[in-house]
Amino acid sequence: MEHEHTLTQLPNIGKVLADKLNQVEITTPEKLVAIGAEQAFIRLSTMDETACFSMLQAIEGAIQGVRWHDLPKERKAELKDFFRMRRI
């Protein structure tokens, strides 16, 4: 599918994650940005029980155009809080 190429051009998005995003109808970088990391993660976690905090950070990094290691500390803390709330 041609959409995978556009998603995989983003930092942190490899073929496997792009395929998973496609399965939840997130097929373009624009769609990913519009939906946001948290909503994209919620969609992924409904069909992928292995969805983890690293995946959430990877998605946010892709949206911001940075490697997930380079996310601001404040944003990482927000994502961690969100992730914990999803697990309760």
Summary of the structure (lengths in Angstrom):
residues: 88
radius of gyration: 12.0
end to end distance: 36.1
largest distance: 37.3
contacts: 252
relative contact order: 0.16
helix: 73%
strand: 0%
